[in-house]
Amino acid sequence: MNGILIIDKEKGYTSHDIVSKVKKILNEKVGHTGTLDPLATGVLPLLIRKSYQNI
């Protein structure tokens, strides 16, 4: 899978927390386009890249 996943980040989670959870769920490489601190809420775009070792 290659693409963008839009997350509505809730208060209490860091951007890193969200990226880690999505990596585990998708078993893909995931990164974010900007950091939101734990108190912030809002849109967190995640970039997803296929891990070719999983083919």
PDBQT receptor file of N, H, CA, C and O in Angstrom, charges set to zero:
ATOM      1  N   MET A   1       0.846  -1.170   0.000  1.00  0.00    +0.000 N 
ATOM      2  CA  MET A   1       0.000   0.000   0.000  1.00  0.00    +0.000 C 
ATOM      3  C   MET A   1       0.891   1.233   0.000  1.00  0.00    +0.000 C 
ATOM      4  O   MET A   1       1.825   1.324   0.797  1.00  0.00    +0.000 OA
ATOM      5  N   ASN A   2       0.618   2.153  -0.862  1.00  0.00    +0.000 N 
ATOM      6  H   ASN A   2      -0.140   2.079  -1.510  1.00  0.00    +0.000 HD
ATOM      7  CA  ASN A   2       1.241   3.471  -0.853  1.00  0.00    +0.000 C 
ATOM      8  C   ASN A   2       0.119   4.481  -0.798  1.00  0.00    +0.000 C 
ATOM      9  O   ASN A   2      -0.840   4.386  -1.564  1.00  0.00    +0.000 OA
ATOM     10  N   GLY A   3       0.224   5.449   0.097  1.00  0.00    +0.000 N 
ATOM     11  H   GLY A   3       1.003   5.526   0.719  1.00  0.00    +0.000 HD
ATOM     12  CA  GLY A   3      -0.841   6.431   0.143  1.00  0.00    +0.000 C 
ATOM     13  C   GLY A   3      -0.792   7.324   1.355  1.00  0.00    +0.000 C 
ATOM     14  O   GLY A   3       0.202   7.381   2.080  1.00  0.00    +0.000 OA
ATOM     15  N   ILE A   4      -1.891   8.017   1.554  1.00  0.00    +0.000 N 
ATOM     16  H   ILE A   4      -2.698   7.970   0.965  1.00  0.00    +0.000 HD
ATOM     17  CA  ILE A   4      -2.042   8.962   2.661  1.00  0.00    +0.000 C 
ATOM     18  C   ILE A   4      -3.261   8.541   3.473  1.00  0.00    +0.000 C 
ATOM     19  O   ILE A   4      -4.317   8.226   2.924  1.00  0.00    +0.000 OA
ATOM     20  N   LEU A   5      -3.092   8.543   4.768  1.00  0.00    +0.000 N 
ATOM     21  H   LEU A   5      -2.234   8.799   5.213  1.00  0.00    +0.000 HD
ATOM     22  CA  LEU A   5      -4.178   8.231   5.683  1.00  0.00    +0.000 C 
ATOM     23  C   LEU A   5      -4.384   9.452   6.570  1.00  0.00    +0.000 C 
ATOM     24  O   LEU A   5      -3.448   9.914   7.221  1.00  0.00    +0.000 OA
ATOM     25  N   ILE A   6      -5.593   9.969   6.596  1.00  0.00    +0.000 N 
ATOM     26  H   ILE A   6      -6.354   9.594   6.067  1.00  0.00    +0.000 HD
ATOM     27  CA  ILE A   6      -5.903  11.159   7.400  1.00  0.00    +0.000 C 
ATOM     28  C   ILE A   6      -6.480  10.699   8.736  1.00  0.00    +0.000 C 
ATOM     29  O   ILE A   6      -7.480   9.983   8.778  1.00  0.00    +0.000 OA
ATOM     30  N   ILE A   7      -5.838  11.119   9.826  1.00  0.00    +0.000 N 
ATOM     31  H   ILE A   7      -5.026  11.701   9.792  1.00  0.00    +0.000 HD
ATOM     32  CA  ILE A   7      -6.254  10.752  11.181  1.00  0.00    +0.000 C 
ATOM     33  C   ILE A   7      -6.762  11.994  11.897  1.00  0.00    +0.000 C 
ATOM     34  O   ILE A   7      -6.156  13.061  11.803  1.00  0.00    +0.000 OA
ATOM     35  N   ASP A   8      -7.869  11.857  12.609  1.00  0.00    +0.000 N 
ATOM     36  H   ASP A   8      -8.361  10.990  12.685  1.00  0.00    +0.000 HD
ATOM     37  CA  ASP A   8      -8.365  12.917  13.489  1.00  0.00    +0.000 C 
ATOM     38  C   ASP A   8      -7.807  12.611  14.880  1.00  0.00    +0.000 C 
ATOM     39  O   ASP A   8      -8.397  11.835  15.632  1.00  0.00    +0.000 OA
ATOM     40  N   LYS A   9      -6.666  13.223  15.218  1.00  0.00    +0.000 N 
ATOM     41  H   LYS A   9      -6.187  13.853  14.607  1.00  0.00    +0.000 HD
ATOM     42  CA  LYS A   9      -5.958  12.909  16.457  1.00  0.00    +0.000 C 
ATOM     43  C   LYS A   9      -6.697  13.456  17.673  1.00  0.00    +0.000 C 
ATOM     44  O   LYS A   9      -7.081  14.624  17.731  1.00  0.00    +0.000 OA
ATOM     45  N   GLU A  10      -6.877  12.567  18.633  1.00  0.00    +0.000 N 
ATOM     46  H   GLU A  10      -6.564  11.618  18.586  1.00  0.00    +0.000 HD
ATOM     47  CA  GLU A  10      -7.513  12.964  19.885  1.00  0.00    +0.000 C 
ATOM     48  C   GLU A  10      -6.476  13.455  20.888  1.00  0.00    +0.000 C 
ATOM     49  O   GLU A  10      -5.288  13.155  20.770  1.00  0.00    +0.000 OA
ATOM     50  N   LYS A  11      -6.935  14.202  21.859  1.00  0.00    +0.000 N 
ATOM     51  H   LYS A  11      -7.900  14.446  21.955  1.00  0.00    +0.000 HD
ATOM     52  CA  LYS A  11      -6.095  14.697  22.942  1.00  0.00    +0.000 C 
ATOM     53  C   LYS A  11      -5.539  13.504  23.735  1.00  0.00    +0.000 C 
ATOM     54  O   LYS A  11      -6.246  12.525  23.975  1.00  0.00    +0.000 OA
ATOM     55  N   GLY A  12      -4.283  13.597  24.131  1.00  0.00    +0.000 N 
ATOM     56  H   GLY A  12      -3.708  14.391  23.936  1.00  0.00    +0.000 HD
ATOM     57  CA  GLY A  12      -3.676  12.556  24.951  1.00  0.00    +0.000 C 
ATOM     58  C   GLY A  12      -2.720  11.648  24.208  1.00  0.00    +0.000 C 
ATOM     59  O   GLY A  12      -1.978  10.891  24.834  1.00  0.00    +0.000 OA
ATOM     60  N   TYR A  13      -2.721  11.707  22.881  1.00  0.00    +0.000 N 
ATOM     61  H   TYR A  13      -3.324  12.322  22.372  1.00  0.00    +0.000 HD
ATOM     62  CA  TYR A  13      -1.811  10.895  22.072  1.00  0.00    +0.000 C 
ATOM     63  C   TYR A  13      -0.799  11.803  21.383  1.00  0.00    +0.000 C 
ATOM     64  O   TYR A  13      -1.140  12.913  20.973  1.00  0.00    +0.000 OA
ATOM     65  N   THR A  14       0.440  11.341  21.255  1.00  0.00    +0.000 N 
ATOM     66  H   THR A  14       0.717  10.440  21.589  1.00  0.00    +0.000 HD
ATOM     67  CA  THR A  14       1.438  12.075  20.473  1.00  0.00    +0.000 C 
ATOM     68  C   THR A  14       1.359  11.584  19.027  1.00  0.00    +0.000 C 
ATOM     69  O   THR A  14       0.767  10.542  18.743  1.00  0.00    +0.000 OA
ATOM     70  N   SER A  15       1.961  12.346  18.125  1.00  0.00    +0.000 N 
ATOM     71  H   SER A  15       2.441  13.192  18.356  1.00  0.00    +0.000 HD
ATOM     72  CA  SER A  15       2.035  11.909  16.727  1.00  0.00    +0.000 C 
ATOM     73  C   SER A  15       2.761  10.573  16.641  1.00  0.00    +0.000 C 
ATOM     74  O   SER A  15       2.380   9.704  15.857  1.00  0.00    +0.000 OA
ATOM     75  N   HIS A  16       3.797  10.412  17.438  1.00  0.00    +0.000 N 
ATOM     76  H   HIS A  16       4.107  11.119  18.074  1.00  0.00    +0.000 HD
ATOM     77  CA  HIS A  16       4.562   9.165  17.454  1.00  0.00    +0.000 C 
ATOM     78  C   HIS A  16       3.690   7.989  17.898  1.00  0.00    +0.000 C 
ATOM     79  O   HIS A  16       3.801   6.895  17.344  1.00  0.00    +0.000 OA
ATOM     80  N   ASP A  17       2.833   8.203  18.884  1.00  0.00    +0.000 N 
ATOM     81  H   ASP A  17       2.744   9.091  19.334  1.00  0.00    +0.000 HD
ATOM     82  CA  ASP A  17       1.913   7.146  19.337  1.00  0.00    +0.000 C 
ATOM     83  C   ASP A  17       1.042   6.664  18.184  1.00  0.00    +0.000 C 
ATOM     84  O   ASP A  17       0.868   5.462  17.985  1.00  0.00    +0.000 OA
ATOM     85  N   ILE A  18       0.501   7.607  17.430  1.00  0.00    +0.000 N 
ATOM     86  H   ILE A  18       0.643   8.584  17.591  1.00  0.00    +0.000 HD
ATOM     87  CA  ILE A  18      -0.392   7.276  16.314  1.00  0.00    +0.000 C 
ATOM     88  C   ILE A  18       0.364   6.529  15.226  1.00  0.00    +0.000 C 
ATOM     89  O   ILE A  18      -0.115   5.518  14.713  1.00  0.00    +0.000 OA
ATOM     90  N   VAL A  19       1.553   7.029  14.872  1.00  0.00    +0.000 N 
ATOM     91  H   VAL A  19       1.942   7.851  15.290  1.00  0.00    +0.000 HD
ATOM     92  CA  VAL A  19       2.364   6.370  13.842  1.00  0.00    +0.000 C 
ATOM     93  C   VAL A  19       2.690   4.937  14.268  1.00  0.00    +0.000 C 
ATOM     94  O   VAL A  19       2.591   4.018  13.455  1.00  0.00    +0.000 OA
ATOM     95  N   SER A  20       3.067   4.741  15.499  1.00  0.00    +0.000 N 
ATOM     96  H   SER A  20       3.147   5.488  16.159  1.00  0.00    +0.000 HD
ATOM     97  CA  SER A  20       3.406   3.397  15.991  1.00  0.00    +0.000 C 
ATOM     98  C   SER A  20       2.218   2.445  15.884  1.00  0.00    +0.000 C 
ATOM     99  O   SER A  20       2.374   1.300  15.459  1.00  0.00    +0.000 OA
ATOM    100  N   LYS A  21       1.038   2.911  16.265  1.00  0.00    +0.000 N 
ATOM    101  H   LYS A  21       0.911   3.841  16.611  1.00  0.00    +0.000 HD
ATOM    102  CA  LYS A  21      -0.166   2.068  16.201  1.00  0.00    +0.000 C 
ATOM    103  C   LYS A  21      -0.499   1.687  14.765  1.00  0.00    +0.000 C 
ATOM    104  O   LYS A  21      -0.826   0.535  14.481  1.00  0.00    +0.000 OA
ATOM    105  N   VAL A  22      -0.416   2.663  13.856  1.00  0.00    +0.000 N 
ATOM    106  H   VAL A  22      -0.151   3.599  14.086  1.00  0.00    +0.000 HD
ATOM    107  CA  VAL A  22      -0.748   2.400  12.454  1.00  0.00    +0.000 C 
ATOM    108  C   VAL A  22       0.278   1.460  11.828  1.00  0.00    +0.000 C 
ATOM    109  O   VAL A  22      -0.088   0.586  11.042  1.00  0.00    +0.000 OA
ATOM    110  N   LYS A  23       1.569   1.628  12.168  1.00  0.00    +0.000 N 
ATOM    111  H   LYS A  23       1.866   2.338  12.806  1.00  0.00    +0.000 HD
ATOM    112  CA  LYS A  23       2.609   0.714  11.668  1.00  0.00    +0.000 C 
ATOM    113  C   LYS A  23       2.296  -0.724  12.052  1.00  0.00    +0.000 C 
ATOM    114  O   LYS A  23       2.415  -1.631  11.229  1.00  0.00    +0.000 OA
ATOM    115  N   LYS A  24       1.897  -0.931  13.298  1.00  0.00    +0.000 N 
ATOM    116  H   LYS A  24       1.801  -0.194  13.966  1.00  0.00    +0.000 HD
ATOM    117  CA  LYS A  24       1.593  -2.284  13.772  1.00  0.00    +0.000 C 
ATOM    118  C   LYS A  24       0.369  -2.862  13.073  1.00  0.00    +0.000 C 
ATOM    119  O   LYS A  24       0.347  -4.046  12.735  1.00  0.00    +0.000 OA
ATOM    120  N   ILE A  25      -0.644  -2.036  12.856  1.00  0.00    +0.000 N 
ATOM    121  H   ILE A  25      -0.625  -1.075  13.131  1.00  0.00    +0.000 HD
ATOM    122  CA  ILE A  25      -1.873  -2.501  12.216  1.00  0.00    +0.000 C 
ATOM    123  C   ILE A  25      -1.631  -2.863  10.752  1.00  0.00    +0.000 C 
ATOM    124  O   ILE A  25      -2.060  -3.920  10.288  1.00  0.00    +0.000 OA
ATOM    125  N   LEU A  26      -0.940  -1.978  10.024  1.00  0.00    +0.000 N 
ATOM    126  H   LEU A  26      -0.591  -1.119  10.401  1.00  0.00    +0.000 HD
ATOM    127  CA  LEU A  26      -0.755  -2.173   8.583  1.00  0.00    +0.000 C 
ATOM    128  C   LEU A  26       0.486  -2.972   8.218  1.00  0.00    +0.000 C 
ATOM    129  O   LEU A  26       0.589  -3.479   7.102  1.00  0.00    +0.000 OA
ATOM    130  N   ASN A  27       1.435  -3.090   9.150  1.00  0.00    +0.000 N 
ATOM    131  H   ASN A  27       1.351  -2.678  10.058  1.00  0.00    +0.000 HD
ATOM    132  CA  ASN A  27       2.717  -3.729   8.870  1.00  0.00    +0.000 C 
ATOM    133  C   ASN A  27       3.391  -3.080   7.655  1.00  0.00    +0.000 C 
ATOM    134  O   ASN A  27       3.911  -3.764   6.774  1.00  0.00    +0.000 OA
ATOM    135  N   GLU A  28       3.366  -1.764   7.635  1.00  0.00    +0.000 N 
ATOM    136  H   GLU A  28       2.944  -1.208   8.351  1.00  0.00    +0.000 HD
ATOM    137  CA  GLU A  28       3.959  -0.962   6.560  1.00  0.00    +0.000 C 
ATOM    138  C   GLU A  28       4.802   0.149   7.170  1.00  0.00    +0.000 C 
ATOM    139  O   GLU A  28       4.743   0.400   8.374  1.00  0.00    +0.000 OA
ATOM    140  N   LYS A  29       5.592   0.816   6.319  1.00  0.00    +0.000 N 
ATOM    141  H   LYS A  29       5.639   0.612   5.342  1.00  0.00    +0.000 HD
ATOM    142  CA  LYS A  29       6.348   1.985   6.765  1.00  0.00    +0.000 C 
ATOM    143  C   LYS A  29       5.389   3.173   6.811  1.00  0.00    +0.000 C 
ATOM    144  O   LYS A  29       4.646   3.416   5.860  1.00  0.00    +0.000 OA
ATOM    145  N   VAL A  30       5.410   3.914   7.925  1.00  0.00    +0.000 N 
ATOM    146  H   VAL A  30       6.013   3.717   8.697  1.00  0.00    +0.000 HD
ATOM    147  CA  VAL A  30       4.483   5.025   8.124  1.00  0.00    +0.000 C 
ATOM    148  C   VAL A  30       5.242   6.220   8.701  1.00  0.00    +0.000 C 
ATOM    149  O   VAL A  30       6.104   6.057   9.565  1.00  0.00    +0.000 OA
ATOM    150  N   GLY A  31       4.922   7.396   8.228  1.00  0.00    +0.000 N 
ATOM    151  H   GLY A  31       4.221   7.529   7.527  1.00  0.00    +0.000 HD
ATOM    152  CA  GLY A  31       5.487   8.631   8.764  1.00  0.00    +0.000 C 
ATOM    153  C   GLY A  31       4.412   9.701   8.808  1.00  0.00    +0.000 C 
ATOM    154  O   GLY A  31       3.347   9.534   8.214  1.00  0.00    +0.000 OA
ATOM    155  N   HIS A  32       4.679  10.801   9.509  1.00  0.00    +0.000 N 
ATOM    156  H   HIS A  32       5.544  10.936   9.992  1.00  0.00    +0.000 HD
ATOM    157  CA  HIS A  32       3.713  11.892   9.577  1.00  0.00    +0.000 C 
ATOM    158  C   HIS A  32       4.297  13.153   8.977  1.00  0.00    +0.000 C 
ATOM    159  O   HIS A  32       5.512  13.267   8.811  1.00  0.00    +0.000 OA
ATOM    160  N   THR A  33       3.432  14.100   8.652  1.00  0.00    +0.000 N 
ATOM    161  H   THR A  33       2.445  14.007   8.786  1.00  0.00    +0.000 HD
ATOM    162  CA  THR A  33       3.870  15.314   7.963  1.00  0.00    +0.000 C 
ATOM    163  C   THR A  33       4.045  16.497   8.905  1.00  0.00    +0.000 C 
ATOM    164  O   THR A  33       4.443  17.580   8.477  1.00  0.00    +0.000 OA
ATOM    165  N   GLY A  34       3.751  16.295  10.180  1.00  0.00    +0.000 N 
ATOM    166  H   GLY A  34       3.428  15.414  10.527  1.00  0.00    +0.000 HD
ATOM    167  CA  GLY A  34       3.918  17.374  11.148  1.00  0.00    +0.000 C 
ATOM    168  C   GLY A  34       3.533  16.895  12.523  1.00  0.00    +0.000 C 
ATOM    169  O   GLY A  34       2.567  16.147  12.679  1.00  0.00    +0.000 OA
ATOM    170  N   THR A  35       4.276  17.316  13.517  1.00  0.00    +0.000 N 
ATOM    171  H   THR A  35       5.060  17.923  13.390  1.00  0.00    +0.000 HD
ATOM    172  CA  THR A  35       4.061  16.843  14.871  1.00  0.00    +0.000 C 
ATOM    173  C   THR A  35       2.939  17.607  15.558  1.00  0.00    +0.000 C 
ATOM    174  O   THR A  35       2.854  18.832  15.473  1.00  0.00    +0.000 OA
ATOM    175  N   LEU A  36       2.075  16.849  16.247  1.00  0.00    +0.000 N 
ATOM    176  H   LEU A  36       2.144  15.853  16.316  1.00  0.00    +0.000 HD
ATOM    177  CA  LEU A  36       1.062  17.431  17.125  1.00  0.00    +0.000 C 
ATOM    178  C   LEU A  36       1.373  16.962  18.543  1.00  0.00    +0.000 C 
ATOM    179  O   LEU A  36       1.527  15.764  18.780  1.00  0.00    +0.000 OA
ATOM    180  N   ASP A  37       1.465  17.893  19.480  1.00  0.00    +0.000 N 
ATOM    181  H   ASP A  37       1.340  18.866  19.287  1.00  0.00    +0.000 HD
ATOM    182  CA  ASP A  37       1.780  17.501  20.857  1.00  0.00    +0.000 C 
ATOM    183  C   ASP A  37       0.570  16.806  21.496  1.00  0.00    +0.000 C 
ATOM    184  O   ASP A  37      -0.530  16.854  20.945  1.00  0.00    +0.000 OA
ATOM    185  N   PRO A  38       0.764  16.165  22.643  1.00  0.00    +0.000 N 
ATOM    186  CA  PRO A  38      -0.314  15.383  23.255  1.00  0.00    +0.000 C 
ATOM    187  C   PRO A  38      -1.579  16.185  23.586  1.00  0.00    +0.000 C 
ATOM    188  O   PRO A  38      -2.666  15.610  23.636  1.00  0.00    +0.000 OA
ATOM    189  N   LEU A  39      -1.463  17.483  23.810  1.00  0.00    +0.000 N 
ATOM    190  H   LEU A  39      -0.580  17.950  23.769  1.00  0.00    +0.000 HD
ATOM    191  CA  LEU A  39      -2.636  18.285  24.137  1.00  0.00    +0.000 C 
ATOM    192  C   LEU A  39      -3.400  18.756  22.896  1.00  0.00    +0.000 C 
ATOM    193  O   LEU A  39      -4.543  19.200  22.996  1.00  0.00    +0.000 OA
ATOM    194  N   ALA A  40      -2.761  18.656  21.734  1.00  0.00    +0.000 N 
ATOM    195  H   ALA A  40      -1.832  18.295  21.653  1.00  0.00    +0.000 HD
ATOM    196  CA  ALA A  40      -3.381  19.129  20.493  1.00  0.00    +0.000 C 
ATOM    197  C   ALA A  40      -4.348  18.090  19.937  1.00  0.00    +0.000 C 
ATOM    198  O   ALA A  40      -4.165  16.886  20.114  1.00  0.00    +0.000 OA
ATOM    199  N   THR A  41      -5.366  18.578  19.271  1.00  0.00    +0.000 N 
ATOM    200  H   THR A  41      -5.515  19.557  19.127  1.00  0.00    +0.000 HD
ATOM    201  CA  THR A  41      -6.291  17.723  18.529  1.00  0.00    +0.000 C 
ATOM    202  C   THR A  41      -6.320  18.226  17.097  1.00  0.00    +0.000 C 
ATOM    203  O   THR A  41      -5.987  19.380  16.830  1.00  0.00    +0.000 OA
ATOM    204  N   GLY A  42      -6.717  17.364  16.182  1.00  0.00    +0.000 N 
ATOM    205  H   GLY A  42      -6.988  16.426  16.399  1.00  0.00    +0.000 HD
ATOM    206  CA  GLY A  42      -6.848  17.812  14.803  1.00  0.00    +0.000 C 
ATOM    207  C   GLY A  42      -6.344  16.800  13.808  1.00  0.00    +0.000 C 
ATOM    208  O   GLY A  42      -6.096  15.639  14.134  1.00  0.00    +0.000 OA
ATOM    209  N   VAL A  43      -6.199  17.267  12.587  1.00  0.00    +0.000 N 
ATOM    210  H   VAL A  43      -6.401  18.210  12.322  1.00  0.00    +0.000 HD
ATOM    211  CA  VAL A  43      -5.839  16.417  11.457  1.00  0.00    +0.000 C 
ATOM    212  C   VAL A  43      -4.350  16.092  11.493  1.00  0.00    +0.000 C 
ATOM    213  O   VAL A  43      -3.504  16.977  11.624  1.00  0.00    +0.000 OA
ATOM    214  N   LEU A  44      -4.052  14.798  11.372  1.00  0.00    +0.000 N 
ATOM    215  H   LEU A  44      -4.739  14.079  11.266  1.00  0.00    +0.000 HD
ATOM    216  CA  LEU A  44      -2.669  14.323  11.300  1.00  0.00    +0.000 C 
ATOM    217  C   LEU A  44      -2.543  13.442  10.055  1.00  0.00    +0.000 C 
ATOM    218  O   LEU A  44      -2.920  12.271  10.092  1.00  0.00    +0.000 OA
ATOM    219  N   PRO A  45      -2.013  13.996   8.941  1.00  0.00    +0.000 N 
ATOM    220  CA  PRO A  45      -1.823  13.183   7.743  1.00  0.00    +0.000 C 
ATOM    221  C   PRO A  45      -0.663  12.205   7.943  1.00  0.00    +0.000 C 
ATOM    222  O   PRO A  45       0.420  12.594   8.379  1.00  0.00    +0.000 OA
ATOM    223  N   LEU A  46      -0.904  10.940   7.620  1.00  0.00    +0.000 N 
ATOM    224  H   LEU A  46      -1.785  10.624   7.266  1.00  0.00    +0.000 HD
ATOM    225  CA  LEU A  46       0.136   9.917   7.681  1.00  0.00    +0.000 C 
ATOM    226  C   LEU A  46       0.456   9.459   6.273  1.00  0.00    +0.000 C 
ATOM    227  O   LEU A  46      -0.444   9.262   5.456  1.00  0.00    +0.000 OA
ATOM    228  N   LEU A  47       1.737   9.289   5.988  1.00  0.00    +0.000 N 
ATOM    229  H   LEU A  47       2.469   9.448   6.651  1.00  0.00    +0.000 HD
ATOM    230  CA  LEU A  47       2.195   8.799   4.695  1.00  0.00    +0.000 C 
ATOM    231  C   LEU A  47       2.564   7.332   4.851  1.00  0.00    +0.000 C 
ATOM    232  O   LEU A  47       3.281   6.957   5.779  1.00  0.00    +0.000 OA
ATOM    233  N   ILE A  48       2.067   6.504   3.936  1.00  0.00    +0.000 N 
ATOM    234  H   ILE A  48       1.484   6.808   3.182  1.00  0.00    +0.000 HD
ATOM    235  CA  ILE A  48       2.267   5.062   4.039  1.00  0.00    +0.000 C 
ATOM    236  C   ILE A  48       3.017   4.590   2.804  1.00  0.00    +0.000 C 
ATOM    237  O   ILE A  48       2.673   4.936   1.674  1.00  0.00    +0.000 OA
ATOM    238  N   ARG A  49       4.061   3.785   3.049  1.00  0.00    +0.000 N 
ATOM    239  H   ARG A  49       4.341   3.504   3.967  1.00  0.00    +0.000 HD
ATOM    240  CA  ARG A  49       4.857   3.238   1.950  1.00  0.00    +0.000 C 
ATOM    241  C   ARG A  49       4.960   1.730   2.100  1.00  0.00    +0.000 C 
ATOM    242  O   ARG A  49       5.193   1.213   3.193  1.00  0.00    +0.000 OA
ATOM    243  N   LYS A  50       4.787   1.046   1.005  1.00  0.00    +0.000 N 
ATOM    244  H   LYS A  50       4.597   1.465   0.117  1.00  0.00    +0.000 HD
ATOM    245  CA  LYS A  50       4.871  -0.406   0.995  1.00  0.00    +0.000 C 
ATOM    246  C   LYS A  50       6.254  -0.852   1.440  1.00  0.00    +0.000 C 
ATOM    247  O   LYS A  50       7.267  -0.351   0.953  1.00  0.00    +0.000 OA
ATOM    248  N   SER A  51       6.285  -1.800   2.370  1.00  0.00    +0.000 N 
ATOM    249  H   SER A  51       5.462  -2.208   2.766  1.00  0.00    +0.000 HD
ATOM    250  CA  SER A  51       7.531  -2.448   2.781  1.00  0.00    +0.000 C 
ATOM    251  C   SER A  51       7.722  -3.644   1.853  1.00  0.00    +0.000 C 
ATOM    252  O   SER A  51       7.030  -4.652   1.995  1.00  0.00    +0.000 OA
ATOM    253  N   TYR A  52       8.637  -3.546   0.921  1.00  0.00    +0.000 N 
ATOM    254  H   TYR A  52       9.200  -2.728   0.806  1.00  0.00    +0.000 HD
ATOM    255  CA  TYR A  52       8.775  -4.588  -0.098  1.00  0.00    +0.000 C 
ATOM    256  C   TYR A  52       9.299  -5.906   0.456  1.00  0.00    +0.000 C 
ATOM    257  O   TYR A  52       9.251  -6.926  -0.231  1.00  0.00    +0.000 OA
ATOM    258  N   GLN A  53       9.797  -5.900   1.685  1.00  0.00    +0.000 N 
ATOM    259  H   GLN A  53       9.836  -5.072   2.243  1.00  0.00    +0.000 HD
ATOM    260  CA  GLN A  53      10.220  -7.160   2.314  1.00  0.00    +0.000 C 
ATOM    261  C   GLN A  53       9.028  -8.034   2.657  1.00  0.00    +0.000 C 
ATOM    262  O   GLN A  53       9.185  -9.231   2.894  1.00  0.00    +0.000 OA
ATOM    263  N   ASN A  54       7.820  -7.442   2.687  1.00  0.00    +0.000 N 
ATOM    264  H   ASN A  54       7.692  -6.469   2.494  1.00  0.00    +0.000 HD
ATOM    265  CA  ASN A  54       6.613  -8.175   3.037  1.00  0.00    +0.000 C 
ATOM    266  C   ASN A  54       5.946  -8.844   1.836  1.00  0.00    +0.000 C 
ATOM    267  O   ASN A  54       4.913  -9.497   1.988  1.00  0.00    +0.000 OA
ATOM    268  N   ILE A  55       6.517  -8.689   0.666  1.00  0.00    +0.000 N 
ATOM    269  H   ILE A  55       7.355  -8.158   0.543  1.00  0.00    +0.000 HD
ATOM    270  CA  ILE A  55       5.904  -9.264  -0.550  1.00  0.00    +0.000 C 
ATOM    271  C   ILE A  55       6.140 -10.758  -0.593  1.00  0.00    +0.000 C 
ATOM    272  O   ILE A  55       5.706 -11.424  -1.532  1.00  0.00    +0.000 OA
TER     273      ILE A  55
